[in-house]
Amino acid sequence: MITKEIIQAYVSGEKHGFDKIYESYSSGMFMICLRYTRCNDDAQDVLQEAFIRIYNKRSSFDVERPIGPWIKTIVIRTALNYIKENYRFDLTSDESYFDRASVEEIVEEDQDLKAKLLAVLNKLPDGYRTVFNLYTIDNLTHKEIAQYLGVSEGTSKSQYSKAKKMIKELLQPEKVAS
C-alpha cells in the first residue's frame, strides 16, 4: 500500500519512495503498455521510459491528489509517443490489412480470455488499436483522443467504429471454425 509518507519520500527524490511506487504500479502499468504495443519488448521499453518520466516529474505531482491516475496518464502518453515514433501509425480505412487466416491461430494458441483479447487487439492496425484502447479501456472522450493524436473527432470516431467491427469479426465463432 502506498502511504502519504511513501509519496512524500518519492516527491522528495528518495530512492526508497520511488522504489515503492514502482513496485506497486509497474505490473499494472506494464499491461497498459502491452495494450498499446505489439510485444513484450516494446511494452518494457515504454514502461521504462514512463517510469523515468514519472521520476523526473515527481516535483510536479500534487500530493493531495491520487497518484494512480497521474501515473496512468504518464504511461498512456508515453505509449502514444512511442507508437507514433516507432510504428507505422496510419489511421486507415483499408480493411484488407486484416488477415482472417490468423484468427484460428489466435484462438488455438490462447485459451485464457485476457490473452485472447490481447491477441485480437494486437491484430488491429495501430490506429484502430490505439483509438480503441483510449476510448474503451482508458475512458477518454473522442475529443480528448483527437487532441492526444492530433486528428479530428470524426477520425477518432471512425477509427473506433472500424476497430469494433474488426474485433467482432475476429471473435465470431463461425469465422474461427471456417
Backbone torsions as a table, in degrees:
resi	resn	phi	psi	omega
1	MET	NA	138.1	179.9
2	ILE	-91.5	116.1	-179.8
3	THR	-96.1	168.9	176.7
4	LYS	-61.4	-33.2	179.2
5	GLU	-65.3	-40.8	178.8
6	ILE	-65.2	-43.2	179.3
7	ILE	-62.5	-42.4	177.9
8	GLN	-62.0	-42.0	178.3
9	ALA	-62.3	-42.4	178.5
10	TYR	-61.7	-50.4	-179.2
11	VAL	-61.4	-33.4	179.3
12	SER	-76.6	-8.5	178.2
13	GLY	91.4	11.7	179.6
14	GLU	-76.6	132.0	-175.1
15	LYS	-57.6	-42.9	-176.4
16	HIS	-64.7	-31.4	177.2
17	GLY	-66.7	-47.2	177.9
18	PHE	-64.1	-41.6	179.4
19	ASP	-58.8	-40.1	178.5
20	LYS	-67.0	-40.5	177.1
21	ILE	-61.4	-47.9	179.9
22	TYR	-60.2	-47.3	-179.1
23	GLU	-59.3	-39.2	-177.4
24	SER	-76.5	-33.2	-171.1
25	TYR	-110.8	-16.3	-170.6
26	SER	-62.8	-40.0	-177.0
27	SER	-68.4	-41.5	177.2
28	GLY	-66.1	-39.5	179.9
29	MET	-71.3	-29.8	175.8
30	PHE	-62.2	-39.7	179.2
31	MET	-64.2	-36.3	175.3
32	ILE	-64.4	-45.3	178.7
33	CYS	-59.1	-40.7	-179.1
34	LEU	-65.7	-33.6	177.5
35	ARG	-64.5	-31.7	-177.1
36	TYR	-91.2	-20.6	-178.0
37	THR	-111.0	176.3	-175.4
38	ARG	-98.8	-14.9	-174.9
39	CYS	-151.4	165.8	-179.0
40	ASN	-59.8	-40.1	-178.0
41	ASP	-63.1	-45.2	178.4
42	ASP	-64.8	-41.8	179.2
43	ALA	-61.5	-40.3	178.7
44	GLN	-64.9	-39.4	176.9
45	ASP	-61.4	-45.0	179.9
46	VAL	-63.2	-45.1	-179.9
47	LEU	-59.0	-45.3	-179.6
48	GLN	-62.4	-46.7	178.8
49	GLU	-61.9	-40.9	179.8
50	ALA	-62.3	-44.4	-178.6
51	PHE	-71.9	-25.8	171.5
52	ILE	-64.8	-43.9	178.1
53	ARG	-65.1	-41.0	179.7
54	ILE	-60.6	-41.8	178.2
55	TYR	-66.3	-46.5	-176.8
56	ASN	-67.2	-27.1	-177.9
57	LYS	-97.0	12.0	-175.1
58	ARG	-56.7	-34.5	-178.0
59	SER	-71.1	-17.8	179.5
60	SER	-91.2	-3.2	179.6
61	PHE	-76.3	131.8	177.8
62	ASP	-86.6	109.3	-175.1
63	VAL	-64.7	-11.6	177.5
64	GLU	-84.7	-7.9	-179.5
65	ARG	-105.4	160.8	177.4
66	PRO	-69.2	141.5	-175.9
67	ILE	-82.2	-30.0	-176.7
68	GLY	-56.2	-52.9	179.5
69	PRO	-62.4	-33.9	178.2
70	TRP	-64.2	-45.2	178.0
71	ILE	-63.0	-45.1	-178.8
72	LYS	-60.3	-40.7	178.7
73	THR	-61.6	-44.1	179.2
74	ILE	-64.4	-41.4	179.6
75	VAL	-63.1	-45.8	-179.8
76	ILE	-63.0	-45.7	179.2
77	ARG	-62.8	-38.3	178.0
78	THR	-65.7	-41.7	178.1
79	ALA	-63.0	-42.9	179.1
80	LEU	-62.9	-43.1	177.3
81	ASN	-61.4	-41.3	-178.9
82	TYR	-62.7	-47.6	-177.5
83	ILE	-69.8	-31.4	175.9
84	LYS	-64.9	-37.7	-177.4
85	GLU	-82.7	-30.1	-169.8
86	ASN	-114.6	-14.3	179.8
87	TYR	-112.5	156.7	172.1
88	ARG	-76.2	92.1	-171.3
89	PHE	-91.7	84.8	178.3
90	ASP	-107.5	131.0	169.5
91	LEU	-87.8	108.3	-166.1
92	THR	-122.1	159.3	172.5
93	SER	-115.3	6.7	-179.1
94	ASP	-81.4	100.1	-178.2
95	GLU	-82.6	-4.8	177.1
96	SER	-69.8	-14.7	176.8
97	TYR	-58.0	-32.0	-173.7
98	PHE	-75.1	124.4	-178.3
99	ASP	-103.1	104.7	-177.0
100	ARG	-64.4	-28.7	-177.9
101	ALA	-61.4	-27.6	-177.1
102	SER	-76.2	-13.1	-179.6
103	VAL	-60.2	-43.8	179.9
104	GLU	-60.0	-42.8	179.6
105	GLU	-61.4	-41.2	-179.2
106	ILE	-59.8	-50.2	-175.0
107	VAL	-68.8	-38.7	-179.9
108	GLU	-69.2	-39.0	-176.5
109	GLU	-74.9	-36.3	-171.4
110	ASP	-115.0	109.3	179.5
111	GLN	-90.8	-23.2	179.7
112	ASP	-79.3	133.9	-175.6
113	LEU	-58.9	-42.2	179.0
114	LYS	-63.4	-41.1	179.1
115	ALA	-65.0	-38.1	177.4
116	LYS	-63.2	-46.3	-179.1
117	LEU	-62.3	-43.7	179.0
118	LEU	-62.7	-40.5	178.0
119	ALA	-63.1	-41.7	178.2
120	VAL	-63.9	-46.1	179.6
121	LEU	-61.0	-36.0	-179.6
122	ASN	-71.4	-16.2	176.3
123	LYS	-82.1	-14.5	179.9
124	LEU	-74.1	148.2	170.9
125	PRO	-58.2	154.4	-174.2
126	ASP	-54.7	-43.6	-179.1
127	GLY	-63.0	-45.6	178.4
128	TYR	-59.6	-49.8	-176.1
129	ARG	-61.6	-42.5	-178.1
130	THR	-64.4	-48.5	-179.7
131	VAL	-64.7	-41.6	179.0
132	PHE	-59.5	-47.4	178.7
133	ASN	-60.3	-48.1	-177.0
134	LEU	-63.0	-41.2	-176.2
135	TYR	-79.8	-51.2	-172.4
136	THR	-80.3	-45.1	-171.4
137	ILE	-94.1	-39.2	-176.9
138	ASP	-97.6	1.0	171.6
139	ASN	59.3	35.7	174.2
140	LEU	-87.2	154.2	175.5
141	THR	-82.5	164.8	177.4
142	HIS	-63.9	-31.7	176.8
143	LYS	-63.6	-45.4	178.6
144	GLU	-64.5	-42.0	178.7
145	ILE	-61.1	-44.8	179.2
146	ALA	-58.0	-40.9	179.1
147	GLN	-67.5	-43.8	179.2
148	TYR	-60.1	-43.9	-172.0
149	LEU	-94.1	-10.3	-179.0
150	GLY	71.8	36.8	178.2
151	VAL	-125.9	176.5	177.5
152	SER	-81.6	161.5	175.3
153	GLU	-61.1	-38.1	179.0
154	GLY	-60.8	-40.3	177.6
155	THR	-64.5	-41.7	178.1
156	SER	-60.4	-47.7	-179.7
157	LYS	-62.5	-41.0	179.9
158	SER	-64.6	-45.1	179.8
159	GLN	-63.5	-38.5	178.6
160	TYR	-64.8	-45.1	179.6
161	SER	-61.5	-44.1	179.4
162	LYS	-67.3	-36.2	176.9
163	ALA	-63.2	-44.7	178.7
164	LYS	-60.5	-41.8	-179.8
165	LYS	-61.7	-45.2	179.7
166	MET	-64.5	-41.6	-179.9
167	ILE	-62.8	-44.1	177.8
168	LYS	-58.4	-43.2	179.0
169	GLU	-63.7	-41.2	-179.7
170	LEU	-65.1	-33.7	-174.1
171	LEU	-91.6	-3.6	-179.9
172	GLN	-73.3	122.5	-177.2
173	PRO	-60.1	-37.6	-178.2
174	GLU	-68.1	-27.3	176.4
175	LYS	-72.4	-34.7	-179.2
176	VAL	-71.0	-40.4	-175.2
177	ALA	-71.7	-26.4	-175.4
178	SER	-83.6	NA	NA
